[in-house]
């Protein structure tokens, strides 16, 4: 019985997790192959608001599901990862919503709660609808 319970937990966690990339060029390639948009989040290890956003907002299953359906998820650390010069890296957390070719659609800065990030995603969707017409 314990084995069944452990297997159930493992399978559930595998399906509920999303894949975050940490290479800009590979994310562009994946987005083009999968015909998806890109959500790029730029953070730093020493940023309190970045940690709060990742640990609170980005652990919400509804937010993750919503992001994973339409976006290639790209998490870049400004201290360690390559970030093209066309993107600002301060202040952080910095959110970029991009086309599959890397064109900026909606850049924004700062921490968002689950509710405000959900509302923010509604605004992002409207912006994408306008440019994709």
Buried (B, 14 or more C-beta within 10 A) or exposed (E): EEEEEEEEEEEEEEEEEBEBBBEBEEBBBBBBEEEBBBBBBBBBEEBEBBBBBBEBBBEBEEBBEBBBEBBBBBBBBBEEBEBEEEBBBEEBBBBBBBBBEBEEBBEEEEBBBBEEBBEBBEEBBEEBEEEEE
